[in-house]
């Protein structure tokens, strides 16, 4: 399985990563070698095998619908790169 | 004081031979003197440590102390620590001050342990050499030109150099066991769900698990007892009581059925590693254990399946790093898209980007069945292999790694050769099983790991078998020169 620099650009866009043309070259090589490793799976017949999403036999727990967290807005905003008036700031999204 | 195990230090504190403040100062001084050669810590917290030590001394004086009260430790920098920087080895979180404690952190603090700082690691726990850290590589105390393994490389190097008696680690594909093996210490990866993942920065959520890294199995039993347990804040936390691991340590191993994996011990295995693992198996036989051969016919598919499942989950987990709420933000973004892309590209280094992209590709439209679904089916086959094997044996033994510690930079350009470091550890994560790595006889002066794998929630059995080997051998007592 080999990925071309074009494929790498598409994947980078989906992952919201900026990839320069030089990085794209190296990445297409590295990602292709990882996909070659992964391709060993294709030789195995897995028809009828139940996919295993999770290692434990368990069901999703539900908790009572009660307030358990206190308001710590200022503490959490303290890690924001840019915040003002209790809000996270981002570049203008709506013209 | 640094020669002693936690069990011995605990007795010394109880007898008043030294205080926790003295003990803490001693280890802080060792870090100060020696860690420039290793780079095993990202952040030190001496003031907080001395404050916790003073509180521990008061508890000891008041007769309110447990086995871990006043014992110094450190956390891998993947665990959130209230008010203390939690970087996950990444530029992305270089300035992140956690607003809360991980459950594992608060449990060990409640037990009275004293945190000296946060240990170095591969960025976002992605790596097997500790060379992907934004804070520089960690060096192996057995040979500072070699890697300590990873991703919990700082934790392993710090324990091996006796800079701290115990450190937490995390293991998604071998990140506790592989560095433990390469540095000659004891590292336990518990059953998936045994320790809470709350506040442990997520890499691959269906695989991640926290565990102790120590010098002996006895110490690991003490720490695991305090770390483990149900946590309502982790939706996949196992809702079952914690065993008394320390109480089961001495149980004889006579009659124990030890499964040796046919596919791991034959063929291409390095002769030195094979001889070392055979010596550990012989010690169990000498104590009356019975060796049986078991087969894991799909184990060779574990690395391929893992490099779909783990990157897929990582690409989803790491989407939260968007430069908006916390973490790195690029300068002067021209719009929101530019903000996301440049913040992420500057904040993550190449290995993390590779894995995000592989995961994104595997989950993208048209490829899901061929990659993610297929990998989950292979995962089922691997778990079935283990279920069958455990019908014939009580524990499974194997090498932890295919070789000893390799030179820094050796595998830098070749991600796949780095991934193959974990061929003996990854199947355990896919199946959600517990496994421990303990030192076996060294090869050419470098440590070798002996891996003992158990069925789900058999941590007590693993610690027992490891302890029985350690009380009869001195493989775990070797110390690197100059530390």
Interface residues (C-beta under 8 A of the other chain):
Chain A: X3 X8 X11 X12 X14 X15 X16 X17 X18 X19 X27 X30 X31 X33 X34 X35 X36 X37 X38 X39 X40 X41 X42 X44 X46 X49 X50 X51 X52 X53 X54 X55 X56 X58 X60 X61 X63 X72 X75 X76 X78 X79 X80 X81 X82 X88 X90 X91 X92 X93
Chain B: X96 X97 X99 X192 X193 X206 X232 X235 X236 X238 X239 X298 X300 X301 X303 X304 X305 X307 X308 X315 X319 X322 X323 X324 X325 X326 X327 X328 X329 X333 X334 X335 X336 X337 X338 X339 X340 X341 X342 X344 X345 X348 X353 X354 X356 X357 X358 X360 X361 X364 X370 X371 X373 X374 X375 X376 X377 X378 X379 X380 X381 X383 X414 X415 X416 X419 X430 X431 X432 X433 X456
